[in-house]
Amino acid sequence: EAAHWQEILRMDLSNSASDEHAILYVARGLTLHPPRPDHDEELELRKLPFEELYQMVLRGDVRDSLTVAGVMRVKLMLLDGSLQK
């Protein structure tokens, strides 16, 4: 659950193979709830500073495209001051 959502990026996931779109948000005022994974899914919740996540992306430890795009967009927004407080 989040008290506030800010849209940060819209992406076409594969403009040649599908019409699937993604919308990425920054969420604030979070309330933690227990995960409810599907029967064939394993989830691990981790809380870490944004800068640590950013460094994980730069090292290639985090490689999925939506996370990488979102982290890089947030970094740019932090640098130019456009991320809402």
PDB file of N, CA, C and O in Angstrom:
ATOM      1  N   GLU A   1       0.831  -1.174   0.000  1.00  0.00           N
ATOM      2  CA  GLU A   1       0.000   0.000   0.000  1.00  0.00           C
ATOM      3  C   GLU A   1       0.877   1.239   0.000  1.00  0.00           C
ATOM      4  O   GLU A   1       1.936   1.256   0.629  1.00  0.00           O
ATOM      5  N   ALA A   2       0.444   2.266  -0.698  1.00  0.00           N
ATOM      6  CA  ALA A   2       1.199   3.522  -0.742  1.00  0.00           C
ATOM      7  C   ALA A   2       0.238   4.698  -0.600  1.00  0.00           C
ATOM      8  O   ALA A   2      -0.869   4.679  -1.138  1.00  0.00           O
ATOM      9  N   ALA A   3       0.674   5.715   0.130  1.00  0.00           N
ATOM     10  CA  ALA A   3      -0.134   6.919   0.310  1.00  0.00           C
ATOM     11  C   ALA A   3      -0.031   7.851  -0.893  1.00  0.00           C
ATOM     12  O   ALA A   3      -0.960   8.608  -1.173  1.00  0.00           O
ATOM     13  N   HIS A   4       1.105   7.798  -1.612  1.00  0.00           N
ATOM     14  CA  HIS A   4       1.320   8.718  -2.731  1.00  0.00           C
ATOM     15  C   HIS A   4       2.063   7.999  -3.858  1.00  0.00           C
ATOM     16  O   HIS A   4       3.033   7.280  -3.619  1.00  0.00           O
ATOM     17  N   TRP A   5       1.594   8.205  -5.080  1.00  0.00           N
ATOM     18  CA  TRP A   5       2.224   7.627  -6.271  1.00  0.00           C
ATOM     19  C   TRP A   5       2.621   8.756  -7.215  1.00  0.00           C
ATOM     20  O   TRP A   5       1.859   9.701  -7.417  1.00  0.00           O
ATOM     21  N   GLN A   6       3.824   8.652  -7.796  1.00  0.00           N
ATOM     22  CA  GLN A   6       4.257   9.606  -8.824  1.00  0.00           C
ATOM     23  C   GLN A   6       4.678   8.809 -10.057  1.00  0.00           C
ATOM     24  O   GLN A   6       5.609   8.006 -10.001  1.00  0.00           O
ATOM     25  N   GLU A   7       3.988   9.038 -11.159  1.00  0.00           N
ATOM     26  CA  GLU A   7       4.388   8.379 -12.406  1.00  0.00           C
ATOM     27  C   GLU A   7       5.731   8.946 -12.851  1.00  0.00           C
ATOM     28  O   GLU A   7       5.925  10.161 -12.873  1.00  0.00           O
ATOM     29  N   ILE A   8       6.659   8.052 -13.205  1.00  0.00           N
ATOM     30  CA  ILE A   8       7.987   8.519 -13.613  1.00  0.00           C
ATOM     31  C   ILE A   8       8.364   8.125 -15.035  1.00  0.00           C
ATOM     32  O   ILE A   8       9.251   8.744 -15.623  1.00  0.00           O
ATOM     33  N   LEU A   9       7.710   7.105 -15.608  1.00  0.00           N
ATOM     34  CA  LEU A   9       8.140   6.647 -16.926  1.00  0.00           C
ATOM     35  C   LEU A   9       7.082   5.758 -17.558  1.00  0.00           C
ATOM     36  O   LEU A   9       6.464   4.934 -16.885  1.00  0.00           O
ATOM     37  N   ARG A  10       6.881   5.934 -18.859  1.00  0.00           N
ATOM     38  CA  ARG A  10       6.045   5.030 -19.664  1.00  0.00           C
ATOM     39  C   ARG A  10       6.946   4.391 -20.706  1.00  0.00           C
ATOM     40  O   ARG A  10       7.761   5.065 -21.335  1.00  0.00           O
ATOM     41  N   MET A  11       6.791   3.082 -20.884  1.00  0.00           N
ATOM     42  CA  MET A  11       7.652   2.349 -21.822  1.00  0.00           C
ATOM     43  C   MET A  11       6.824   1.418 -22.689  1.00  0.00           C
ATOM     44  O   MET A  11       5.826   0.859 -22.234  1.00  0.00           O
ATOM     45  N   ASP A  12       7.240   1.251 -23.942  1.00  0.00           N
ATOM     46  CA  ASP A  12       6.742   0.182 -24.802  1.00  0.00           C
ATOM     47  C   ASP A  12       7.726  -0.965 -24.631  1.00  0.00           C
ATOM     48  O   ASP A  12       8.918  -0.808 -24.898  1.00  0.00           O
ATOM     49  N   LEU A  13       7.234  -2.119 -24.188  1.00  0.00           N
ATOM     50  CA  LEU A  13       8.147  -3.200 -23.832  1.00  0.00           C
ATOM     51  C   LEU A  13       8.761  -3.887 -25.043  1.00  0.00           C
ATOM     52  O   LEU A  13       9.906  -4.334 -24.985  1.00  0.00           O
ATOM     53  N   SER A  14       8.023  -3.976 -26.126  1.00  0.00           N
ATOM     54  CA  SER A  14       8.572  -4.570 -27.343  1.00  0.00           C
ATOM     55  C   SER A  14       7.757  -4.057 -28.516  1.00  0.00           C
ATOM     56  O   SER A  14       6.779  -4.687 -28.920  1.00  0.00           O
ATOM     57  N   ASN A  15       8.150  -2.927 -29.058  1.00  0.00           N
ATOM     58  CA  ASN A  15       7.317  -2.289 -30.074  1.00  0.00           C
ATOM     59  C   ASN A  15       7.210  -3.072 -31.376  1.00  0.00           C
ATOM     60  O   ASN A  15       6.381  -2.739 -32.222  1.00  0.00           O
ATOM     61  N   SER A  16       8.022  -4.095 -31.555  1.00  0.00           N
ATOM     62  CA  SER A  16       7.922  -4.879 -32.790  1.00  0.00           C
ATOM     63  C   SER A  16       7.188  -6.200 -32.593  1.00  0.00           C
ATOM     64  O   SER A  16       6.673  -6.762 -33.559  1.00  0.00           O
ATOM     65  N   ALA A  17       7.128  -6.710 -31.356  1.00  0.00           N
ATOM     66  CA  ALA A  17       6.549  -8.034 -31.132  1.00  0.00           C
ATOM     67  C   ALA A  17       5.210  -8.001 -30.398  1.00  0.00           C
ATOM     68  O   ALA A  17       4.444  -8.960 -30.484  1.00  0.00           O
ATOM     69  N   SER A  18       4.916  -6.927 -29.686  1.00  0.00           N
ATOM     70  CA  SER A  18       3.658  -6.845 -28.943  1.00  0.00           C
ATOM     71  C   SER A  18       3.295  -5.378 -28.730  1.00  0.00           C
ATOM     72  O   SER A  18       4.075  -4.472 -29.022  1.00  0.00           O
ATOM     73  N   ASP A  19       2.096  -5.177 -28.215  1.00  0.00           N
ATOM     74  CA  ASP A  19       1.682  -3.811 -27.891  1.00  0.00           C
ATOM     75  C   ASP A  19       1.663  -3.599 -26.376  1.00  0.00           C
ATOM     76  O   ASP A  19       0.938  -2.738 -25.877  1.00  0.00           O
ATOM     77  N   GLU A  20       2.453  -4.377 -25.654  1.00  0.00           N
ATOM     78  CA  GLU A  20       2.500  -4.296 -24.194  1.00  0.00           C
ATOM     79  C   GLU A  20       3.211  -3.017 -23.748  1.00  0.00           C
ATOM     80  O   GLU A  20       4.270  -2.662 -24.265  1.00  0.00           O
ATOM     81  N   HIS A  21       2.604  -2.338 -22.777  1.00  0.00           N
ATOM     82  CA  HIS A  21       3.139  -1.092 -22.236  1.00  0.00           C
ATOM     83  C   HIS A  21       3.427  -1.267 -20.751  1.00  0.00           C
ATOM     84  O   HIS A  21       2.835  -2.124 -20.094  1.00  0.00           O
ATOM     85  N   ALA A  22       4.328  -0.461 -20.231  1.00  0.00           N
ATOM     86  CA  ALA A  22       4.612  -0.438 -18.796  1.00  0.00           C
ATOM     87  C   ALA A  22       4.575   1.006 -18.322  1.00  0.00           C
ATOM     88  O   ALA A  22       5.015   1.918 -19.023  1.00  0.00           O
ATOM     89  N   ILE A  23       4.048   1.194 -17.134  1.00  0.00           N
ATOM     90  CA  ILE A  23       4.058   2.503 -16.482  1.00  0.00           C
ATOM     91  C   ILE A  23       4.764   2.312 -15.150  1.00  0.00           C
ATOM     92  O   ILE A  23       4.366   1.472 -14.344  1.00  0.00           O
ATOM     93  N   LEU A  24       5.815   3.097 -14.921  1.00  0.00           N
ATOM     94  CA  LEU A  24       6.599   2.980 -13.699  1.00  0.00           C
ATOM     95  C   LEU A  24       6.278   4.148 -12.775  1.00  0.00           C
ATOM     96  O   LEU A  24       6.072   5.277 -13.220  1.00  0.00           O
ATOM     97  N   TYR A  25       6.242   3.852 -11.484  1.00  0.00           N
ATOM     98  CA  TYR A  25       5.893   4.836 -10.460  1.00  0.00           C
ATOM     99  C   TYR A  25       6.922   4.815  -9.335  1.00  0.00           C
ATOM    100  O   TYR A  25       7.603   3.813  -9.117  1.00  0.00           O
ATOM    101  N   VAL A  26       7.023   5.930  -8.630  1.00  0.00           N
ATOM    102  CA  VAL A  26       7.669   5.988  -7.321  1.00  0.00           C
ATOM    103  C   VAL A  26       6.524   6.058  -6.319  1.00  0.00           C
ATOM    104  O   VAL A  26       5.621   6.885  -6.449  1.00  0.00           O
ATOM    105  N   ALA A  27       6.569   5.183  -5.319  1.00  0.00           N
ATOM    106  CA  ALA A  27       5.529   5.137  -4.292  1.00  0.00           C
ATOM    107  C   ALA A  27       6.119   5.569  -2.955  1.00  0.00           C
ATOM    108  O   ALA A  27       7.238   5.194  -2.604  1.00  0.00           O
ATOM    109  N   ARG A  28       5.350   6.361  -2.216  1.00  0.00           N
ATOM    110  CA  ARG A  28       5.789   6.847  -0.893  1.00  0.00           C
ATOM    111  C   ARG A  28       4.692   6.605   0.135  1.00  0.00           C
ATOM    112  O   ARG A  28       3.534   6.364  -0.207  1.00  0.00           O
ATOM    113  N   GLY A  29       5.085   6.676   1.396  1.00  0.00           N
ATOM    114  CA  GLY A  29       4.127   6.432   2.469  1.00  0.00           C
ATOM    115  C   GLY A  29       3.682   4.985   2.462  1.00  0.00           C
ATOM    116  O   GLY A  29       2.491   4.685   2.532  1.00  0.00           O
ATOM    117  N   LEU A  30       4.654   4.094   2.377  1.00  0.00           N
ATOM    118  CA  LEU A  30       4.360   2.676   2.207  1.00  0.00           C
ATOM    119  C   LEU A  30       3.932   2.006   3.507  1.00  0.00           C
ATOM    120  O   LEU A  30       4.417   2.343   4.588  1.00  0.00           O
ATOM    121  N   THR A  31       3.023   1.059   3.381  1.00  0.00           N
ATOM    122  CA  THR A  31       2.620   0.182   4.469  1.00  0.00           C
ATOM    123  C   THR A  31       2.994  -1.232   4.053  1.00  0.00           C
ATOM    124  O   THR A  31       2.557  -1.713   3.008  1.00  0.00           O
ATOM    125  N   LEU A  32       3.800  -1.894   4.867  1.00  0.00           N
ATOM    126  CA  LEU A  32       4.270  -3.239   4.546  1.00  0.00           C
ATOM    127  C   LEU A  32       3.198  -4.270   4.872  1.00  0.00           C
ATOM    128  O   LEU A  32       2.620  -4.260   5.959  1.00  0.00           O
ATOM    129  N   HIS A  33       2.944  -5.149   3.928  1.00  0.00           N
ATOM    130  CA  HIS A  33       2.042  -6.281   4.114  1.00  0.00           C
ATOM    131  C   HIS A  33       2.811  -7.548   3.780  1.00  0.00           C
ATOM    132  O   HIS A  33       3.759  -7.495   2.996  1.00  0.00           O
ATOM    133  N   PRO A  34       2.432  -8.688   4.352  1.00  0.00           N
ATOM    134  CA  PRO A  34       3.129  -9.933   4.022  1.00  0.00           C
ATOM    135  C   PRO A  34       2.965 -10.253   2.529  1.00  0.00           C
ATOM    136  O   PRO A  34       1.900 -10.015   1.959  1.00  0.00           O
ATOM    137  N   PRO A  35       4.013 -10.789   1.900  1.00  0.00           N
ATOM    138  CA  PRO A  35       3.900 -11.152   0.482  1.00  0.00           C
ATOM    139  C   PRO A  35       2.912 -12.299   0.289  1.00  0.00           C
ATOM    140  O   PRO A  35       2.714 -13.125   1.180  1.00  0.00           O
ATOM    141  N   ARG A  36       2.296 -12.333  -0.892  1.00  0.00           N
ATOM    142  CA  ARG A  36       1.378 -13.415  -1.251  1.00  0.00           C
ATOM    143  C   ARG A  36       1.808 -13.988  -2.601  1.00  0.00           C
ATOM    144  O   ARG A  36       1.144 -13.765  -3.613  1.00  0.00           O
ATOM    145  N   PRO A  37       2.918 -14.724  -2.615  1.00  0.00           N
ATOM    146  CA  PRO A  37       3.412 -15.246  -3.894  1.00  0.00           C
ATOM    147  C   PRO A  37       2.497 -16.326  -4.461  1.00  0.00           C
ATOM    148  O   PRO A  37       1.771 -16.998  -3.728  1.00  0.00           O
ATOM    149  N   ASP A  38       2.549 -16.476  -5.788  1.00  0.00           N
ATOM    150  CA  ASP A  38       1.881 -17.603  -6.431  1.00  0.00           C
ATOM    151  C   ASP A  38       2.534 -18.887  -5.951  1.00  0.00           C
ATOM    152  O   ASP A  38       3.624 -18.854  -5.381  1.00  0.00           O
ATOM    153  N   HIS A  39       1.876 -20.019  -6.178  1.00  0.00           N
ATOM    154  CA  HIS A  39       2.380 -21.302  -5.671  1.00  0.00           C
ATOM    155  C   HIS A  39       3.757 -21.666  -6.235  1.00  0.00           C
ATOM    156  O   HIS A  39       4.497 -22.414  -5.598  1.00  0.00           O
ATOM    157  N   ASP A  40       4.107 -21.158  -7.399  1.00  0.00           N
ATOM    158  CA  ASP A  40       5.400 -21.495  -8.017  1.00  0.00           C
ATOM    159  C   ASP A  40       6.391 -20.329  -7.958  1.00  0.00           C
ATOM    160  O   ASP A  40       7.340 -20.276  -8.740  1.00  0.00           O
ATOM    161  N   GLU A  41       6.171 -19.411  -7.042  1.00  0.00           N
ATOM    162  CA  GLU A  41       6.949 -18.181  -6.981  1.00  0.00           C
ATOM    163  C   GLU A  41       7.665 -18.083  -5.632  1.00  0.00           C
ATOM    164  O   GLU A  41       7.121 -18.466  -4.596  1.00  0.00           O
ATOM    165  N   GLU A  42       8.889 -17.564  -5.666  1.00  0.00           N
ATOM    166  CA  GLU A  42       9.621 -17.265  -4.438  1.00  0.00           C
ATOM    167  C   GLU A  42       9.899 -15.771  -4.405  1.00  0.00           C
ATOM    168  O   GLU A  42      10.454 -15.219  -5.356  1.00  0.00           O
ATOM    169  N   LEU A  43       9.521 -15.121  -3.327  1.00  0.00           N
ATOM    170  CA  LEU A  43       9.725 -13.683  -3.189  1.00  0.00           C
ATOM    171  C   LEU A  43      10.599 -13.406  -1.977  1.00  0.00           C
ATOM    172  O   LEU A  43      10.475 -14.053  -0.937  1.00  0.00           O
ATOM    173  N   GLU A  44      11.480 -12.437  -2.130  1.00  0.00           N
ATOM    174  CA  GLU A  44      12.299 -11.969  -1.016  1.00  0.00           C
ATOM    175  C   GLU A  44      12.145 -10.458  -0.929  1.00  0.00           C
ATOM    176  O   GLU A  44      12.418  -9.750  -1.898  1.00  0.00           O
ATOM    177  N   LEU A  45      11.714  -9.965   0.213  1.00  0.00           N
ATOM    178  CA  LEU A  45      11.586  -8.525   0.423  1.00  0.00           C
ATOM    179  C   LEU A  45      12.868  -8.008   1.050  1.00  0.00           C
ATOM    180  O   LEU A  45      13.361  -8.569   2.029  1.00  0.00           O
ATOM    181  N   ARG A  46      13.404  -6.939   0.484  1.00  0.00           N
ATOM    182  CA  ARG A  46      14.609  -6.305   1.023  1.00  0.00           C
ATOM    183  C   ARG A  46      14.412  -4.804   1.005  1.00  0.00           C
ATOM    184  O   ARG A  46      13.925  -4.240   0.025  1.00  0.00           O
ATOM    185  N   LYS A  47      14.791  -4.167   2.090  1.00  0.00           N
ATOM    186  CA  LYS A  47      14.760  -2.710   2.160  1.00  0.00           C
ATOM    187  C   LYS A  47      16.202  -2.234   2.128  1.00  0.00           C
ATOM    188  O   LYS A  47      17.016  -2.639   2.958  1.00  0.00           O
ATOM    189  N   LEU A  48      16.518  -1.364   1.157  1.00  0.00           N
ATOM    190  CA  LEU A  48      17.878  -0.855   1.055  1.00  0.00           C
ATOM    191  C   LEU A  48      17.855   0.576   0.553  1.00  0.00           C
ATOM    192  O   LEU A  48      16.895   0.997  -0.093  1.00  0.00           O
ATOM    193  N   PRO A  49      18.904   1.321   0.846  1.00  0.00           N
ATOM    194  CA  PRO A  49      18.973   2.703   0.370  1.00  0.00           C
ATOM    195  C   PRO A  49      18.993   2.757  -1.160  1.00  0.00           C
ATOM    196  O   PRO A  49      19.532   1.867  -1.817  1.00  0.00           O
ATOM    197  N   PHE A  50      18.395   3.819  -1.714  1.00  0.00           N
ATOM    198  CA  PHE A  50      18.345   3.944  -3.168  1.00  0.00           C
ATOM    199  C   PHE A  50      19.740   3.882  -3.781  1.00  0.00           C
ATOM    200  O   PHE A  50      19.929   3.223  -4.804  1.00  0.00           O
ATOM    201  N   GLU A  51      20.714   4.551  -3.182  1.00  0.00           N
ATOM    202  CA  GLU A  51      22.068   4.589  -3.753  1.00  0.00           C
ATOM    203  C   GLU A  51      22.662   3.185  -3.858  1.00  0.00           C
ATOM    204  O   GLU A  51      23.404   2.895  -4.797  1.00  0.00           O
ATOM    205  N   GLU A  52      22.340   2.316  -2.901  1.00  0.00           N
ATOM    206  CA  GLU A  52      22.817   0.928  -2.975  1.00  0.00           C
ATOM    207  C   GLU A  52      22.185   0.207  -4.163  1.00  0.00           C
ATOM    208  O   GLU A  52      22.868  -0.521  -4.884  1.00  0.00           O
ATOM    209  N   LEU A  53      20.892   0.407  -4.367  1.00  0.00           N
ATOM    210  CA  LEU A  53      20.219  -0.180  -5.530  1.00  0.00           C
ATOM    211  C   LEU A  53      20.816   0.363  -6.823  1.00  0.00           C
ATOM    212  O   LEU A  53      21.052  -0.395  -7.763  1.00  0.00           O
ATOM    213  N   TYR A  54      21.061   1.660  -6.876  1.00  0.00           N
ATOM    214  CA  TYR A  54      21.665   2.278  -8.059  1.00  0.00           C
ATOM    215  C   TYR A  54      23.020   1.635  -8.365  1.00  0.00           C
ATOM    216  O   TYR A  54      23.310   1.330  -9.521  1.00  0.00           O
ATOM    217  N   GLN A  55      23.838   1.431  -7.354  1.00  0.00           N
ATOM    218  CA  GLN A  55      25.144   0.793  -7.552  1.00  0.00           C
ATOM    219  C   GLN A  55      24.985  -0.656  -8.009  1.00  0.00           C
ATOM    220  O   GLN A  55      25.783  -1.139  -8.813  1.00  0.00           O
ATOM    221  N   MET A  56      23.969  -1.352  -7.509  1.00  0.00           N
ATOM    222  CA  MET A  56      23.699  -2.727  -7.953  1.00  0.00           C
ATOM    223  C   MET A  56      23.360  -2.751  -9.445  1.00  0.00           C
ATOM    224  O   MET A  56      23.781  -3.655 -10.167  1.00  0.00           O
ATOM    225  N   VAL A  57      22.598  -1.756  -9.901  1.00  0.00           N
ATOM    226  CA  VAL A  57      22.279  -1.650 -11.329  1.00  0.00           C
ATOM    227  C   VAL A  57      23.553  -1.393 -12.127  1.00  0.00           C
ATOM    228  O   VAL A  57      23.782  -2.038 -13.150  1.00  0.00           O
ATOM    229  N   LEU A  58      24.383  -0.461 -11.671  1.00  0.00           N
ATOM    230  CA  LEU A  58      25.621  -0.141 -12.396  1.00  0.00           C
ATOM    231  C   LEU A  58      26.564  -1.335 -12.476  1.00  0.00           C
ATOM    232  O   LEU A  58      27.246  -1.516 -13.485  1.00  0.00           O
ATOM    233  N   ARG A  59      26.611  -2.158 -11.420  1.00  0.00           N
ATOM    234  CA  ARG A  59      27.478  -3.349 -11.414  1.00  0.00           C
ATOM    235  C   ARG A  59      26.906  -4.492 -12.243  1.00  0.00           C
ATOM    236  O   ARG A  59      27.623  -5.439 -12.565  1.00  0.00           O
ATOM    237  N   GLY A  60      25.629  -4.415 -12.592  1.00  0.00           N
ATOM    238  CA  GLY A  60      24.994  -5.498 -13.325  1.00  0.00           C
ATOM    239  C   GLY A  60      24.394  -6.561 -12.426  1.00  0.00           C
ATOM    240  O   GLY A  60      24.012  -7.629 -12.905  1.00  0.00           O
ATOM    241  N   ASP A  61      24.304  -6.288 -11.121  1.00  0.00           N
ATOM    242  CA  ASP A  61      23.679  -7.241 -10.197  1.00  0.00           C
ATOM    243  C   ASP A  61      22.169  -7.274 -10.387  1.00  0.00           C
ATOM    244  O   ASP A  61      21.540  -8.314 -10.190  1.00  0.00           O
ATOM    245  N   VAL A  62      21.590  -6.155 -10.764  1.00  0.00           N
ATOM    246  CA  VAL A  62      20.164  -6.051 -11.085  1.00  0.00           C
ATOM    247  C   VAL A  62      20.093  -5.769 -12.576  1.00  0.00           C
ATOM    248  O   VAL A  62      20.644  -4.776 -13.051  1.00  0.00           O
ATOM    249  N   ARG A  63      19.404  -6.659 -13.330  1.00  0.00           N
ATOM    250  CA  ARG A  63      19.463  -6.540 -14.790  1.00  0.00           C
ATOM    251  C   ARG A  63      18.109  -6.518 -15.487  1.00  0.00           C
ATOM    252  O   ARG A  63      18.056  -6.324 -16.702  1.00  0.00           O
ATOM    253  N   ASP A  64      17.015  -6.711 -14.759  1.00  0.00           N
ATOM    254  CA  ASP A  64      15.742  -6.720 -15.482  1.00  0.00           C
ATOM    255  C   ASP A  64      15.424  -5.312 -15.978  1.00  0.00           C
ATOM    256  O   ASP A  64      15.644  -4.322 -15.280  1.00  0.00           O
ATOM    257  N   SER A  65      14.911  -5.251 -17.183  1.00  0.00           N
ATOM    258  CA  SER A  65      14.814  -3.974 -17.898  1.00  0.00           C
ATOM    259  C   SER A  65      13.943  -2.939 -17.195  1.00  0.00           C
ATOM    260  O   SER A  65      14.299  -1.760 -17.178  1.00  0.00           O
ATOM    261  N   LEU A  66      12.824  -3.339 -16.620  1.00  0.00           N
ATOM    262  CA  LEU A  66      11.952  -2.361 -15.976  1.00  0.00           C
ATOM    263  C   LEU A  66      12.600  -1.767 -14.730  1.00  0.00           C
ATOM    264  O   LEU A  66      12.485  -0.567 -14.482  1.00  0.00           O
ATOM    265  N   THR A  67      13.279  -2.596 -13.950  1.00  0.00           N
ATOM    266  CA  THR A  67      13.962  -2.079 -12.766  1.00  0.00           C
ATOM    267  C   THR A  67      15.099  -1.154 -13.164  1.00  0.00           C
ATOM    268  O   THR A  67      15.250  -0.074 -12.592  1.00  0.00           O
ATOM    269  N   VAL A  68      15.900  -1.566 -14.139  1.00  0.00           N
ATOM    270  CA  VAL A  68      17.020  -0.732 -14.587  1.00  0.00           C
ATOM    271  C   VAL A  68      16.502   0.615 -15.100  1.00  0.00           C
ATOM    272  O   VAL A  68      17.036   1.662 -14.732  1.00  0.00           O
ATOM    273  N   ALA A  69      15.479   0.597 -15.936  1.00  0.00           N
ATOM    274  CA  ALA A  69      14.931   1.848 -16.473  1.00  0.00           C
ATOM    275  C   ALA A  69      14.383   2.730 -15.353  1.00  0.00           C
ATOM    276  O   ALA A  69      14.609   3.940 -15.353  1.00  0.00           O
ATOM    277  N   GLY A  70      13.675   2.142 -14.413  1.00  0.00           N
ATOM    278  CA  GLY A  70      13.112   2.913 -13.313  1.00  0.00           C
ATOM    279  C   GLY A  70      14.173   3.525 -12.420  1.00  0.00           C
ATOM    280  O   GLY A  70      14.068   4.688 -12.032  1.00  0.00           O
ATOM    281  N   VAL A  71      15.196   2.745 -12.091  1.00  0.00           N
ATOM    282  CA  VAL A  71      16.276   3.244 -11.235  1.00  0.00           C
ATOM    283  C   VAL A  71      17.027   4.375 -11.929  1.00  0.00           C
ATOM    284  O   VAL A  71      17.330   5.393 -11.307  1.00  0.00           O
ATOM    285  N   MET A  72      17.326   4.203 -13.207  1.00  0.00           N
ATOM    286  CA  MET A  72      18.049   5.249 -13.927  1.00  0.00           C
ATOM    287  C   MET A  72      17.202   6.522 -14.051  1.00  0.00           C
ATOM    288  O   MET A  72      17.729   7.630 -13.950  1.00  0.00           O
ATOM    289  N   ARG A  73      15.913   6.365 -14.265  1.00  0.00           N
ATOM    290  CA  ARG A  73      15.023   7.534 -14.350  1.00  0.00           C
ATOM    291  C   ARG A  73      14.976   8.272 -13.011  1.00  0.00           C
ATOM    292  O   ARG A  73      15.051   9.500 -12.974  1.00  0.00           O
ATOM    293  N   VAL A  74      14.851   7.526 -11.916  1.00  0.00           N
ATOM    294  CA  VAL A  74      14.827   8.155 -10.591  1.00  0.00           C
ATOM    295  C   VAL A  74      16.140   8.880 -10.328  1.00  0.00           C
ATOM    296  O   VAL A  74      16.132   9.986  -9.788  1.00  0.00           O
ATOM    297  N   LYS A  75      17.266   8.278 -10.698  1.00  0.00           N
ATOM    298  CA  LYS A  75      18.563   8.935 -10.490  1.00  0.00           C
ATOM    299  C   LYS A  75      18.602  10.279 -11.227  1.00  0.00           C
ATOM    300  O   LYS A  75      19.036  11.284 -10.665  1.00  0.00           O
ATOM    301  N   LEU A  76      18.152  10.292 -12.477  1.00  0.00           N
ATOM    302  CA  LEU A  76      18.111  11.550 -13.237  1.00  0.00           C
ATOM    303  C   LEU A  76      17.180  12.572 -12.587  1.00  0.00           C
ATOM    304  O   LEU A  76      17.495  13.760 -12.531  1.00  0.00           O
ATOM    305  N   MET A  77      16.041  12.106 -12.100  1.00  0.00           N
ATOM    306  CA  MET A  77      15.091  13.009 -11.458  1.00  0.00           C
ATOM    307  C   MET A  77      15.656  13.569 -10.153  1.00  0.00           C
ATOM    308  O   MET A  77      15.391  14.721  -9.809  1.00  0.00           O
ATOM    309  N   LEU A  78      16.426  12.768  -9.428  1.00  0.00           N
ATOM    310  CA  LEU A  78      17.088  13.267  -8.219  1.00  0.00           C
ATOM    311  C   LEU A  78      18.112  14.342  -8.574  1.00  0.00           C
ATOM    312  O   LEU A  78      18.243  15.343  -7.871  1.00  0.00           O
ATOM    313  N   LEU A  79      18.830  14.126  -9.664  1.00  0.00           N
ATOM    314  CA  LEU A  79      19.859  15.084 -10.074  1.00  0.00           C
ATOM    315  C   LEU A  79      19.269  16.406 -10.563  1.00  0.00           C
ATOM    316  O   LEU A  79      19.827  17.471 -10.303  1.00  0.00           O
ATOM    317  N   ASP A  80      18.132  16.337 -11.276  1.00  0.00           N
ATOM    318  CA  ASP A  80      17.561  17.588 -11.804  1.00  0.00           C
ATOM    319  C   ASP A  80      16.469  18.179 -10.909  1.00  0.00           C
ATOM    320  O   ASP A  80      15.894  19.218 -11.234  1.00  0.00           O
ATOM    321  N   GLY A  81      16.183  17.521  -9.789  1.00  0.00           N
ATOM    322  CA  GLY A  81      15.224  18.053  -8.827  1.00  0.00           C
ATOM    323  C   GLY A  81      13.766  17.864  -9.182  1.00  0.00           C
ATOM    324  O   GLY A  81      12.904  18.491  -8.566  1.00  0.00           O
ATOM    325  N   SER A  82      13.459  17.017 -10.159  1.00  0.00           N
ATOM    326  CA  SER A  82      12.069  16.859 -10.582  1.00  0.00           C
ATOM    327  C   SER A  82      11.310  15.769  -9.825  1.00  0.00           C
ATOM    328  O   SER A  82      10.112  15.594 -10.047  1.00  0.00           O
ATOM    329  N   LEU A  83      11.976  15.041  -8.946  1.00  0.00           N
ATOM    330  CA  LEU A  83      11.291  14.022  -8.149  1.00  0.00           C
ATOM    331  C   LEU A  83      10.555  14.715  -7.011  1.00  0.00           C
ATOM    332  O   LEU A  83      11.152  15.471  -6.245  1.00  0.00           O
ATOM    333  N   GLN A  84       9.253  14.452  -6.905  1.00  0.00           N
ATOM    334  CA  GLN A  84       8.455  15.094  -5.855  1.00  0.00           C
ATOM    335  C   GLN A  84       8.923  14.633  -4.485  1.00  0.00           C
ATOM    336  O   GLN A  84       9.295  13.474  -4.303  1.00  0.00           O
ATOM    337  N   LYS A  85       8.902  15.541  -3.529  1.00  0.00           N
ATOM    338  CA  LYS A  85       9.321  15.217  -2.150  1.00  0.00           C
ATOM    339  C   LYS A  85       8.188  14.615  -1.374  1.00  0.00           C
ATOM    340  O   LYS A  85       8.352  14.281  -0.201  1.00  0.00           O
TER     341      LYS A  85
END
